[in-house]
Amino acid sequence: MRPGLLPIVATLALLHGCATRSGSLDAPPGVSILPSSFTEDACCLLHVRISGTDYRMLLDTGSNGCVVSDRIAKNAAGSKIARGDTLVDYTRGDVKVEATHAIRLDEVVLGKVRIVDLDAVVIDLSLLCTALGQPIDGLIGLKPFRTRVLTIDYPRRCVSVGDERLREDRDTLPIRHPHLPMVDVSIGRARLRAVLDSGSGLTALRPRDADGRTTGVEETIRSATISGEHTSRMIELAVPLDVGPLRFDGVRASVHDTRYPRIGLEELRRLRVTFDQLSRLVRLERVAAKPPTADSPSAACCERHDRPLLRGTAPVVYGLPNLYLEALAPRSREFPHANSSVNHGCGVIEENPGTEPVWFCPDCRAAERAWFEAHGNGER
């Protein structure tokens, strides 16, 4: 994460006065992959379609509201919300700005998922675009996903929604705030609560949270918010940061007068984070990086069957590849992530493994088996 201009700092985003029905989610049963990409700094950008036009919006779990650019407001189908209907102010942490107006979007499409009647304030996002190093047209908070389970798998660069509820176990933490993913954390012996904030670059602390717990090394940094650039201190913690069962050492944090502490992307980017707002639970898991053969973020999910890849093993085979199968099997199109075997060529030695870890799609493996049954194994 660049220590200078951070994408967003602050923790709370509320659109005061918004209708409670704003942003109902329409999603098919099971797991749905949301079209997305990740910046170099691990910010998650959702690829949305509004009124037939494609946009990118930052997924901001530190927010309970939504923001759109003037470009969306001018082009999208929806109704303008007058000042008499809602207080058109956007508050994120201790930053409050007056928006130009608010709008209710008829439909926001994310692949197979739709958000209907989404309320958002309209704000100039040019400063955040500069901070991110690329254009965005809005921010989507957690509220639209409240009826489904949202998972952000940072190492594998995959975002999904599903309907399988979380259960309490060693990897889950209770949510301590009615609208935000606030969880219990500790800094050394100090106990506090912090928001899991995918819109914040660094972990952010209040001065009293950091006092007496730093290495003494600090610097002044600039941070970008929707109201302008601000300065704060960046420190390094001399004690561990514990978030549930996970421990982070050597944490760098921004220190300023913020309403809530928050855990930022420098820590979240190592995790798979699952938010279940109805069950009021969050699951935090350390997972392996994206598949070793993956050269693009999309390889963390099966684009053919619209589901995340699973971790498993496959037998190692030796010898020349079957050219018949290589020529005829539609591997890249029908079952691109079957990974049912790993070919190690002809060099067989005593230490060669019998199996090897792989990422695979169960539906791809089923399709591969069906193809073999229909076409034979090529030995003819």
Secondary structure, 3 states (H helix, E strand, C coil): CCCCCECCCCCCEEECCCCCCCCEEECCCCCEECCEEECCCCCEEEEEEECCEEEEEEECCCCCCEEECHHHHHHCCEEEECCCCCCCEEEECCEEEECCEEEEEEEEEECCEEEEEEEEEECCCHHHHHHHCCCCCEEECCHHHCCCEEEEECCCCEEEEECCCCCCCCCEEECCCCCCCEEEEEECCEEEEEEECCCCCCEEECHHHHCCCEEEEEEEEEEEECCEEEEEEEEEECCCEEECCEEECCCEEEECCCCCCEECHHHHCCEEEEEECCCCEEEEEECCCCCCCCCCHHHHEECCCCEECEEEEEEEECCCCCHHHHHHCCHHHHCCCCCCCEECCCCCCCCCCCEEEEEECHHHHHHHHHHHHHHCCCCC
